Amino acid sequence: MSGRLKKREDGKYILQVLLPASRGELYVDYVQEELGEQVSNFTKQLIFNFLEEVFSDQLYQQLKENDDAAWQKIVQKRIEGKKQAKMKDQGLE
């Protein structure tokens, strides 16, 4: 992989796309008004669809499972953090 894009500390990538004004406006307006979706979510799904088409099902599914597991780990940490904060607020440390 090229070193042009750097991972964040959590392993995720931030992609920034600069579109020319006229075509960008058309894209944004269409996605928001006609499809009723957030532009960032729609664009992310376009990327996922591209990856799913280009790479083998086996590879794509394994990577998706990895990402899903990482997300579940984050959710679990948030739940535990909220429980601990609630206990602390109630003086039940």
N, C-alpha and C positions, 0 to 999 in steps of 0.2 A: 504494500500500500504506500501511496505517496505521503510525504511528510507535510503536505500543504495544509491539511486540516488537522487540528489538534483536538484530541479528546478532552472533555472537561474532567474534573476530578472524579465524577461519578460514572465516567466511561461513555457518556452520551456525546453526541456531536451537535453543534449548532450550525445550521446551514443558513446563509443569508443570500437572498436572490434579489438582484436589482433588475427590475424590468423597465424597459423604455416606457415613457409616460402614457402614450396612447394605448399600446397593447396591455400594459399593466392595468390601466383603468378598466379596459374591457374585461380582462380576466377577473379582477376583483369584483367588479359589478356583477358579472355573470354568476360567479360562485356564491356571492352573498344574496343577490336578488332572485336569481332564477333557481338556484339549487338550495338556497336557504342554509348554507353551511359556512363555517368559519374558514377563511382562506388558509390559515396555517394547517388546520386539520385536513382539509381537502388536499392540499399540496403534499402533506405527509403520506396520505393514502395513495396518491399518485406514485410516490416513490416506492412504497411497499408493493404496489401492483407491478411496477417495473421490475423490481427485484424478484418477485415471484415468477414473472414470465421469463426472465433471463437465466435464472439459476435453477438447478434441479430441485424437485419437490423435497427430496431428502435433506439437502442443505438448507433450503429456506425454512422448512419446518423445524429443524434443529435449532436454527438461529432464533426463530420465533419463540420456541419453547424456552430458550435461554433468557430472552428478553422478558417473557411472561413470568418466569421464576424470579428474575431480578425485581420486577415490579411488585410481585407478591411479598418479597422480602422487605421492600420499602414500606408497603402498606402495613405489614406486621409491626415494623419498627414504630410507625406512627401510632398504631393502636396501643402498643406498650407504653409509648411516651405519654399519651393522653391518660392512660390508667395511672401511671406513676404521678403525673401532675395532679390528677384528681385526688389521689391518696394523700399527696403532700398538702394540698389545699385543705383537706379534711383533718389533717394532723395524724394520719395513719401510717406515716412513713414506716 
